[in-house]
Amino acid sequence: MSTTLAARTSRPTVYLDQWVWIRLALAQAGRPRAVADTVALNTIRAASAAGVAFPLSATHYEETLRITDPTQRGDLAAVMATVSQMRTLRCQTDLVRQQFLSALHETVGRPTFRPPAIEPLGVGFNWAFRGVHAFLRVVDSDGRVVASVDPIWLRQINQHAEAAMLAGPADEDLAILAEDGYKHPRAHETEAGNRLAWEQLLEARLAEDQRPAPSELRVWLLARELSHEYLDLLNSLFAEYRLSFSAISPNADGIKSRERAVAFVERVPTLRISAEMKLEIYRNSNRRWDWNMLRDVDALSTAIPYCDVVVADKDAVDLVRRTKAPQRHGTAVISRLDELMALLPDLAARASSLDEDANGWDQLAPGKGYSLAPPRHLTLDDVKAGCVVRMLDADGTPTGSRLKSSRDGG
């Protein structure tokens, strides 16, 4: 049974787990955990400057915002922003939607033609959570974008704002943000029916009853992942193409119907990797689920189909290697920085040969690198009175008018 291979990013891409970013931040602060960490930081910065992408994901934002000390968050975000240049992986919903479309095309011929590949790599918070590019723009009192604003200023204010978004709010701002509906990421972790509780529910049931064979448990987990995480998404595609699940899995023959359903789900890479990593966790009756484990599953199942290299902790690497996902997707999944150092020269050489926008920011304004410096204040010499700065989507729509939900801790 095959897996639909997802499209790679447009340039060499390395996904760094949160522990790597923390090690790099310590090296930047002059407190490396190992002497080699300082060398690693400099080598990674050089590769980033050469055009290798080190994108962040929604999981990175969540893990960073969980840190309670604003100073620690700020120091970490400064390294993450300047190395990643706020490159981000597209929101998981968009990526999995594309995977479902490819699986439907291959399974039932709808859509009729193979769906065109989408670009997984983009810039900023909105790309990671909504799958669209949105930037701060200056608009006049009539809501029209002021085109005469210095593009270098636009680039600087957006880069500064993206780093600030990653670093999160100051403590004194939390009360005001709460009035607008802001919830600390840790709040999701205790809500009833959260995603960790869903895994712990099955964990408890497996402890009470006789465990099925691993092959049977795998089928359970594929079905469970589909129904709990992606059923609304799949149903929306069924409605769009006037299909139902019976097109994939006819009811006439129970065994063949089940086999067809499993074969379809196996063609959805992120879903398959997630379910199979969970299988390896559930197979060990001594393991207990926690949020770190769930975030590792989220991060690796999203990154492996699209990135050239994924650096994760040893436990997560061991789990995912057992699923054979790295081999299926041709992704190097490693757990040591010295392994990454050996891979970066080739990736940097490949990246340097590409002509397109090296860090994603030229779509907004020309420039080099990434700056954390706050922009200067505009004056009436720059814009007319009554102008304001707003976050707008590419089509000019204010982002607040079309925010869509994404997977979170709840």
C-alpha positions as CSV (number, residue, x, y, z in Angstrom):
1,M,0.0,0.0,0.0
2,S,1.5,3.3,-1.1
3,T,1.7,6.7,0.4
4,T,1.2,9.9,-1.6
5,L,4.5,11.8,-1.5
6,A,4.0,15.4,-0.6
7,A,5.7,18.2,-2.5
8,R,9.0,19.4,-1.1
9,T,9.6,23.0,-0.2
10,S,11.0,25.2,-3.0
11,R,14.5,25.3,-1.4
12,P,16.6,23.2,0.9
13,T,14.8,23.1,4.3
14,V,15.8,22.0,7.8
15,Y,13.3,21.7,10.6
16,L,14.8,22.2,14.0
17,D,12.9,20.9,17.1
18,Q,12.5,23.3,20.0
19,W,15.4,21.8,22.0
20,V,17.8,22.8,19.2
21,W,16.6,26.4,19.2
22,I,17.0,26.5,23.0
23,R,20.6,25.2,22.6
24,L,21.3,27.8,20.0
25,A,19.9,30.6,22.2
26,L,22.1,29.5,25.1
27,A,25.1,29.6,22.7
28,Q,24.1,33.1,21.5
29,A,24.0,34.2,25.2
30,G,27.5,32.9,25.8
31,R,26.3,30.0,27.9
32,P,26.6,27.0,25.4
33,R,25.9,23.6,26.9
34,A,28.7,22.3,24.8
35,V,31.6,24.0,23.0
36,A,30.4,22.6,19.7
37,D,27.1,24.5,20.1
38,T,28.7,27.8,19.3
39,V,30.2,26.3,16.2
40,A,26.8,24.9,15.3
41,L,25.1,28.3,15.8
42,N,27.6,30.0,13.4
43,T,27.3,27.2,10.9
44,I,23.5,27.3,10.9
45,R,23.6,31.2,10.6
46,A,25.9,30.8,7.6
47,A,23.6,28.3,6.0
48,S,20.6,30.5,6.6
49,A,22.4,33.4,4.9
50,A,23.1,31.1,2.0
51,G,19.4,30.5,1.5
52,V,18.8,27.3,3.5
53,A,15.3,27.6,5.1
54,F,15.0,26.8,8.8
55,P,11.2,27.3,9.1
56,L,9.1,27.5,12.2
57,S,5.8,25.8,12.6
58,A,2.7,26.4,14.7
59,T,4.1,24.0,17.3
60,H,7.2,26.3,17.7
61,Y,4.9,29.3,18.5
62,E,3.0,27.2,21.0
63,E,6.1,25.9,22.7
64,T,7.7,29.3,22.9
65,L,4.6,31.0,24.3
66,R,4.4,28.4,27.0
67,I,7.6,29.8,28.5
68,T,6.4,32.0,31.4
69,D,9.5,34.2,31.7
70,P,9.1,37.1,29.1
71,T,12.9,37.7,29.1
72,Q,13.6,34.1,28.3
73,R,11.0,34.1,25.6
74,G,12.5,37.2,24.1
75,D,16.0,35.9,24.0
76,L,14.9,32.6,22.4
77,A,12.7,34.4,19.9
78,A,15.6,36.7,18.9
79,V,17.7,33.7,17.8
80,M,14.7,31.9,16.2
81,A,13.7,35.0,14.2
82,T,17.2,35.9,12.9
83,V,18.1,32.3,11.9
84,S,14.7,31.3,10.5
85,Q,14.1,34.8,9.1
86,M,10.6,34.0,10.2
87,R,10.2,31.5,7.5
88,T,7.3,29.2,8.4
89,L,5.7,26.0,7.3
90,R,2.2,26.4,6.0
91,C,-0.7,25.7,8.4
92,Q,-1.3,22.0,8.8
93,T,-4.9,22.2,7.7
94,D,-3.8,23.5,4.2
95,L,-1.1,20.8,3.9
96,V,-3.4,18.0,4.8
97,R,-6.2,19.2,2.6
98,Q,-3.7,19.0,-0.3
99,Q,-2.7,15.5,0.8
100,F,-6.4,14.4,0.9
101,L,-7.0,15.9,-2.6
102,S,-4.1,13.9,-4.0
103,A,-5.3,10.7,-2.2
104,L,-8.8,11.2,-3.7
105,H,-7.5,11.8,-7.2
106,E,-5.4,8.6,-6.9
107,T,-8.2,6.5,-5.3
108,V,-11.4,7.6,-7.1
109,G,-10.3,10.0,-9.8
110,R,-11.8,13.1,-8.2
111,P,-10.6,15.7,-8.8
112,T,-10.1,14.5,-12.3
113,F,-6.6,16.0,-12.7
114,R,-3.8,15.7,-10.1
115,P,-4.1,18.7,-7.8
116,P,-1.2,21.2,-8.4
117,A,1.4,21.3,-5.7
118,I,1.1,24.0,-3.1
119,E,4.1,25.8,-1.6
120,P,4.7,24.7,2.0
121,L,7.2,27.4,2.8
122,G,6.1,31.0,3.5
123,V,6.7,33.8,5.9
124,G,5.2,34.7,9.3
125,F,2.6,33.9,11.8
126,N,-0.4,34.1,9.4
127,W,1.2,31.6,7.1
128,A,1.8,29.1,10.0
129,F,-1.7,29.4,11.3
130,R,-3.9,30.5,8.4
131,G,-2.0,29.6,5.2
132,V,-2.0,33.1,3.9
133,H,0.6,35.9,3.8
134,A,-0.4,39.0,5.7
135,F,1.7,42.1,6.4
136,L,1.4,45.4,8.2
137,R,0.5,48.2,5.8
138,V,-0.1,51.9,6.1
139,V,-3.7,52.7,5.2
140,D,-5.3,56.2,5.0
141,S,-8.6,57.3,6.6
142,D,-10.6,55.8,3.7
143,G,-8.9,52.3,4.3
144,R,-6.8,52.5,1.2
145,V,-3.2,51.3,1.2
146,V,-0.7,54.1,1.0
147,A,1.7,53.0,-1.8
148,S,4.2,55.8,-1.2
149,V,5.4,54.4,2.1
150,D,9.1,53.6,2.1
151,P,9.3,49.8,1.3
152,I,12.4,49.4,3.4
153,W,10.4,50.8,6.4
154,L,7.6,48.3,5.6
155,R,10.1,45.4,5.6
156,Q,11.6,46.5,8.9
157,I,8.3,47.0,10.7
158,N,7.0,43.6,9.6
159,Q,10.2,41.8,10.6
160,H,10.1,43.5,14.0
161,A,6.4,42.6,14.4
162,E,6.9,39.0,13.5
163,A,9.7,38.5,16.0
164,A,7.5,40.2,18.6
165,M,4.6,37.9,17.8
166,L,6.9,34.9,18.4
167,A,8.2,36.4,21.7
168,G,4.7,36.9,22.9
169,P,3.1,39.5,25.2
170,A,4.7,41.2,28.1
171,D,3.1,40.3,31.5
172,E,1.6,43.8,31.8
173,D,-0.3,43.3,28.6
174,L,-2.0,40.0,29.5
175,A,-5.0,41.5,31.3
176,I,-5.8,43.7,28.3
177,L,-5.4,40.9,25.8
178,A,-7.6,38.6,28.0
179,E,-10.4,41.1,27.5
180,D,-10.1,40.5,23.7
181,G,-10.2,36.7,24.2
182,Y,-6.5,35.9,24.5
183,K,-5.7,32.6,26.2
184,H,-2.3,31.5,27.4
185,P,-1.3,28.3,25.5
186,R,-1.1,26.5,28.8
187,A,-4.9,27.2,29.4
188,H,-5.7,24.8,26.5
189,E,-3.9,22.0,28.3
190,T,-6.5,21.7,31.1
191,E,-9.7,22.3,29.1
192,A,-12.1,19.4,29.0
193,G,-11.8,17.2,26.0
194,N,-8.4,18.4,25.0
195,R,-6.2,16.5,22.6
196,L,-4.0,14.9,25.3
197,A,-7.1,13.7,27.2
198,W,-8.2,12.0,24.0
199,E,-5.0,10.0,23.8
200,Q,-5.1,9.2,27.6
201,L,-8.6,7.9,27.1
202,L,-7.4,5.2,24.7
203,E,-4.4,4.6,26.9
204,A,-6.7,3.8,29.9
205,R,-8.9,1.6,27.8
206,L,-6.0,-0.4,26.4
207,A,-4.7,-0.9,30.0
208,E,-8.1,-2.3,31.1
209,D,-8.7,-4.6,28.1
210,Q,-6.7,-7.1,26.2
211,R,-4.5,-5.2,23.7
212,P,-5.2,-6.0,20.1
213,A,-2.4,-7.2,17.8
214,P,-0.2,-4.3,16.6
215,S,-1.5,-4.7,13.0
216,E,-5.1,-4.3,14.3
217,L,-4.2,-1.4,16.7
218,R,-2.6,0.3,13.7
219,V,-6.0,0.2,11.8
220,W,-7.7,1.5,14.9
221,L,-5.3,4.4,15.1
222,L,-5.6,5.3,11.5
223,A,-9.4,5.4,11.8
224,R,-9.2,7.3,15.1
225,E,-6.8,9.9,13.7
226,L,-9.1,10.5,10.7
227,S,-12.2,10.8,12.8
228,H,-10.8,13.0,15.5
229,E,-8.5,15.3,13.7
230,Y,-9.5,15.5,10.1
231,L,-13.1,14.3,9.6
232,D,-14.5,17.8,9.1
233,L,-11.8,18.6,6.5
234,L,-12.5,15.3,4.6
235,N,-16.3,15.9,4.7
236,S,-15.8,19.4,3.3
237,L,-13.9,17.8,0.3
238,F,-16.6,15.2,-0.1
239,A,-19.2,18.0,-0.3
240,E,-17.1,20.0,-2.8
241,Y,-16.7,17.0,-5.1
242,R,-20.1,15.4,-4.4
243,L,-18.6,12.3,-3.0
244,S,-19.1,10.1,0.1
245,F,-16.9,7.7,1.9
246,S,-18.7,4.9,0.0
247,A,-16.8,6.0,-3.1
248,I,-13.6,5.0,-1.3
249,S,-14.8,2.1,0.7
250,P,-17.9,0.3,-0.7
251,N,-20.0,-1.6,1.8
252,A,-20.6,-4.7,-0.3
253,D,-17.6,-6.7,1.1
254,G,-16.6,-5.8,4.6
255,I,-13.0,-7.0,4.4
256,K,-12.3,-5.4,1.0
257,S,-14.1,-2.3,2.1
258,R,-11.8,-2.0,5.1
259,E,-8.7,-2.6,3.1
260,R,-9.7,0.1,0.7
261,A,-10.3,2.5,3.5
262,V,-6.9,1.8,5.1
263,A,-5.2,2.1,1.7
264,F,-6.8,5.6,1.2
265,V,-5.8,6.9,4.6
266,E,-2.2,5.6,4.1
267,R,-2.0,8.0,1.1
268,V,-2.3,11.0,3.5
269,P,1.3,11.4,4.8
270,T,0.8,13.6,7.8
271,L,-2.1,11.5,9.1
272,R,-0.2,8.2,8.5
273,I,2.9,9.4,10.3
274,S,0.9,10.7,13.2
275,A,-1.0,7.4,13.6
276,E,2.0,5.2,13.2
277,M,4.1,7.2,15.7
278,K,1.2,6.9,18.2
279,L,1.1,3.2,17.5
280,E,4.8,2.9,18.6
281,I,3.9,4.8,21.8
282,Y,0.8,2.7,22.6
283,R,2.7,-0.5,22.0
284,N,4.8,0.3,25.1
285,S,2.4,-0.3,28.0
286,N,4.9,1.5,30.3
287,R,4.8,4.8,28.5
288,R,2.4,7.5,29.6
289,W,1.2,10.3,27.3
290,D,2.2,13.9,27.9
291,W,2.0,17.2,26.0
292,N,5.6,17.0,24.8
293,M,5.0,13.7,23.2
294,L,1.9,15.0,21.4
295,R,3.7,18.1,20.2
296,D,6.5,15.9,18.9
297,V,4.0,13.8,16.9
298,D,2.4,17.0,15.5
299,A,5.7,18.5,14.5
300,L,7.3,15.5,12.9
301,S,4.2,14.4,11.0
302,T,4.0,17.9,9.5
303,A,7.7,18.4,8.8
304,I,8.9,15.1,7.5
305,P,6.8,15.0,4.2
306,Y,8.2,18.5,3.2
307,C,11.7,19.1,4.7
308,D,15.1,17.7,3.6
309,V,16.3,17.4,7.2
310,V,14.4,17.1,10.5
311,V,16.3,17.4,13.8
312,A,14.4,16.1,16.8
313,D,15.1,14.6,20.2
314,K,16.4,11.0,20.3
315,D,13.1,9.5,21.6
316,A,11.1,11.1,18.8
317,V,13.6,10.1,16.2
318,D,13.6,6.5,17.4
319,L,9.8,6.4,17.3
320,V,9.5,7.8,13.8
321,R,12.3,5.7,12.3
322,R,10.3,2.6,13.3
323,T,7.4,3.8,11.1
324,K,9.8,4.0,8.1
325,A,8.5,7.5,7.3
326,P,12.0,9.0,6.8
327,Q,12.7,6.4,4.1
328,R,9.3,6.8,2.4
329,H,9.8,10.5,2.1
330,G,13.6,10.7,1.6
331,T,14.0,12.9,4.7
332,A,17.1,12.7,7.0
333,V,15.7,12.5,10.5
334,I,18.5,13.0,13.0
335,S,19.0,13.7,16.7
336,R,22.5,15.2,17.0
337,L,23.9,18.6,15.9
338,D,27.1,17.0,14.6
339,E,25.0,15.0,12.1
340,L,23.4,18.3,11.0
341,M,26.8,19.9,10.6
342,A,27.8,17.2,8.1
343,L,24.7,17.8,6.0
344,L,24.6,21.6,5.9
345,P,27.4,22.2,3.3
346,D,25.6,20.4,0.6
347,L,22.3,22.1,1.5
348,A,23.9,25.5,1.5
349,A,25.5,24.9,-1.9
350,R,22.1,23.9,-3.4
351,A,20.4,26.9,-1.8
352,S,23.1,29.3,-3.1
353,S,22.4,28.2,-6.7
354,L,18.7,29.2,-6.5
355,D,17.8,32.6,-8.0
356,E,14.5,33.3,-6.4
357,D,13.8,35.2,-3.1
358,A,16.3,33.7,-0.7
359,N,14.3,34.4,2.5
360,G,10.8,35.1,1.4
361,W,10.8,38.8,2.3
362,D,11.3,40.2,-1.2
363,Q,7.6,39.8,-1.8
364,L,7.1,42.7,0.6
365,A,10.2,44.8,-0.1
366,P,13.8,44.4,-1.3
367,G,16.5,44.0,1.3
368,K,18.9,41.7,2.9
369,G,18.7,39.5,6.0
370,Y,16.5,39.9,9.0
371,S,16.4,42.8,11.3
372,L,15.1,42.9,14.9
373,A,15.5,46.6,15.2
374,P,12.2,48.6,15.6
375,P,11.4,50.9,12.8
376,R,11.6,54.7,13.1
377,H,8.3,56.5,13.7
378,L,6.6,57.9,10.6
379,T,6.0,61.6,10.4
380,L,3.7,63.8,8.4
381,D,6.6,64.1,5.9
382,D,6.0,60.4,5.3
383,V,2.2,60.1,5.4
384,K,-0.8,62.3,5.8
385,A,-2.6,62.8,9.1
386,G,-5.2,60.0,9.8
387,C,-3.1,57.2,8.5
388,V,-2.9,54.0,10.6
389,V,-0.9,50.7,10.4
390,R,-3.0,47.6,9.9
391,M,-2.4,43.9,9.2
392,L,-3.8,43.1,5.7
393,D,-4.0,39.9,3.7
394,A,-2.5,39.9,0.2
395,D,-5.9,41.0,-1.3
396,G,-6.1,44.0,1.1
397,T,-8.6,42.4,3.6
398,P,-7.9,43.1,7.3
399,T,-6.8,39.8,8.8
400,G,-9.2,40.1,11.7
401,S,-12.2,39.8,9.4
402,R,-11.3,36.3,8.2
403,L,-9.4,34.5,10.9
404,K,-10.0,30.8,10.7
405,S,-9.5,28.2,13.4
406,S,-6.4,25.9,13.5
407,R,-5.3,23.0,15.6
408,D,-4.3,24.0,19.1
409,G,-3.9,22.4,22.5
410,G,-7.7,22.1,22.9
